[in-house]
Amino acid sequence: MTREIRINIGAEGRMTIEFVGFPGETCFDEAELLAGILKEMGLWAVPITVTPKTAEEIALEVDEAGQEIDEKKRVSHS
């Protein structure tokens, strides 16, 4: 499964980050790594809200063989 980090920065500066294809809670490790990289660049991305995907959302992305079907492994940081 392909791993992706999708970042959307709104007009008011609110950032939403979505992690796709990360097994289990490895997306949290990636979020910490990303925050460190952004900090080195002078950007402070402090998580306000973290929204793990439900089992149903994950099931919609992955078929029984573990192949990615579509869309998201959502964890939002604002």
N, C-alpha and C positions, 0 to 999 in steps of 0.2 A: 504494500500500500504506500502510495506517495505521501510524504509529509509536507504540509504547507503551513505557513503562518500568514494569515491575511490581516492586514492592518488598514483600518479606515479612520481617517482624521476628519472630523466634521468641521464646519465653518466656525464653530465656537471653540475649537481646540480639543474637544472631547475625542478620545481615542478608543476605538473598539478593536480588540485583537481576537481573532478566531484561530484556534489550532485544529488542523484537520489531519487525521491519520496517525496521531500519537497514541500508542497503546497505554491503557491504564491512566495513571496520573503523571506520565512522563511530560505532559504538556506543562505542568507546574515547574519542572526543572528548566524547560525551555523558556518559560516566562521569566524566570529569574535571570537566565543567561541574557535574554533580550534586554531586560531592564538594565543590566550591567553594561551592555554595549551602548545603549542609549545614553546612560549616565556619562560614559567616557566621552560621548559626543556633546555633552552639555545639556542633554534633554532629560528631565526628570519625569519618568512615567511611574506614578505610584498607583497601584491597584486600589480602586475604590470598591468595585463590585466584581466578584468572581462567580460565574454562573456555569457550573458543570452541566454537561448534557445529560439528559435522562437516558435510561436504557432503551426507551422507544426511539429517541432521536438517533442514538448510535446504531440501533438495528436498522433504521431506514437507510443508513449510509453503507452498511456492510452486509453482504449476503452471508449465508451459512458457511461458505468456504473462507470467509475472512477477506473477501475482495471488496474493495471500495466501490460502492454503487454511485454515489454522488456526494455532494455537499459536505457537511460540517462536523467538526469536533469542537464545539463552541465553549470557549472560556472568554468572557468579556472582561476587559480591564478598562476602567474609565479614569 
